[in-house]
Amino acid sequence: MLDDATQGLAEQVDTAQWQWLRAHSERGALILVDGMLELAEVGERLVVDDTATVQAWLASSLLSKPTAEQIAVWDAVPAKPFSMLVVSPFVLIKEQDLVDAGDRAVV
């Protein structure tokens, strides 16, 4: 069960296309969240300044800045969807599959 702070953040998770997120990458504010973690949980740990947990996630690459290679791939698909959560000054993102009209996942 989610605590109140995490639940509140979970309600703020939204979907955004890469083309809308690109500017946040350019200013160094994007944090890529691994699929093993929930955006609201990561956001809550940032809000409460849980340095130990965040450092552990960074060390294990569960949180990272997007690489130049990832950005190049996403630039080729500007409509690629991401789950996103703003925890100022950061924008947390998690990749979603791009689905076409035939409901086949396209990466």
BELLINPE-V265656 format. One record per residue. RES is the residue in three letters. SS is DSSP state (a for helix, b for strand, c for the rest). BURIAL is b if it has 24 or more other ideal C-beta (glycine too) atoms within 12 Angstrom, else e. Layout:
BEGIN
res=RES ss=SS burial=BURIAL
res=RES ss=SS burial=BURIAL
END
This chain:
BEGIN
res=MET ss=c burial=e
res=LEU ss=c burial=e
res=ASP ss=c burial=e
res=ASP ss=a burial=e
res=ALA ss=a burial=e
res=THR ss=a burial=b
res=GLN ss=a burial=e
res=GLY ss=a burial=e
res=LEU ss=a burial=b
res=ALA ss=a burial=e
res=GLU ss=c burial=e
res=GLN ss=c burial=e
res=VAL ss=c burial=b
res=ASP ss=b burial=e
res=THR ss=b burial=e
res=ALA ss=b burial=b
res=GLN ss=b burial=e
res=TRP ss=a burial=b
res=GLN ss=a burial=e
res=TRP ss=a burial=e
res=LEU ss=a burial=b
res=ARG ss=a burial=b
res=ALA ss=a burial=e
res=HIS ss=a burial=b
res=SER ss=a burial=b
res=GLU ss=a burial=e
res=ARG ss=c burial=e
res=GLY ss=c burial=e
res=ALA ss=c burial=e
res=LEU ss=b burial=b
res=ILE ss=b burial=b
res=LEU ss=b burial=b
res=VAL ss=b burial=b
res=ASP ss=c burial=e
res=GLY ss=c burial=e
res=MET ss=c burial=e
res=LEU ss=c burial=b
res=GLU ss=c burial=b
res=LEU ss=a burial=b
res=ALA ss=a burial=b
res=GLU ss=a burial=b
res=VAL ss=a burial=b
res=GLY ss=a burial=b
res=GLU ss=a burial=b
res=ARG ss=a burial=b
res=LEU ss=a burial=b
res=VAL ss=a burial=b
res=VAL ss=c burial=e
res=ASP ss=c burial=e
res=ASP ss=c burial=e
res=THR ss=a burial=e
res=ALA ss=a burial=e
res=THR ss=a burial=e
res=VAL ss=a burial=b
res=GLN ss=a burial=e
res=ALA ss=a burial=e
res=TRP ss=a burial=b
res=LEU ss=a burial=e
res=ALA ss=a burial=e
res=SER ss=c burial=e
res=SER ss=c burial=e
res=LEU ss=c burial=b
res=LEU ss=b burial=b
res=SER ss=b burial=e
res=LYS ss=c burial=e
res=PRO ss=c burial=b
res=THR ss=c burial=e
res=ALA ss=a burial=e
res=GLU ss=a burial=e
res=GLN ss=a burial=b
res=ILE ss=a burial=e
res=ALA ss=a burial=e
res=VAL ss=a burial=e
res=TRP ss=a burial=b
res=ASP ss=a burial=e
res=ALA ss=c burial=e
res=VAL ss=c burial=e
res=PRO ss=c burial=e
res=ALA ss=c burial=e
res=LYS ss=c burial=b
res=PRO ss=b burial=b
res=PHE ss=b burial=b
res=SER ss=b burial=b
res=MET ss=b burial=b
res=LEU ss=b burial=b
res=VAL ss=b burial=b
res=VAL ss=b burial=b
res=SER ss=c burial=e
res=PRO ss=c burial=e
res=PHE ss=b burial=b
res=VAL ss=b burial=b
res=LEU ss=b burial=b
res=ILE ss=b burial=b
res=LYS ss=b burial=b
res=GLU ss=b burial=b
res=GLN ss=c burial=b
res=ASP ss=c burial=e
res=LEU ss=b burial=e
res=VAL ss=b burial=e
res=ASP ss=c burial=e
res=ALA ss=c burial=e
res=GLY ss=c burial=e
res=ASP ss=c burial=e
res=ARG ss=c burial=e
res=ALA ss=b burial=e
res=VAL ss=b burial=e
res=VAL ss=c burial=e
END
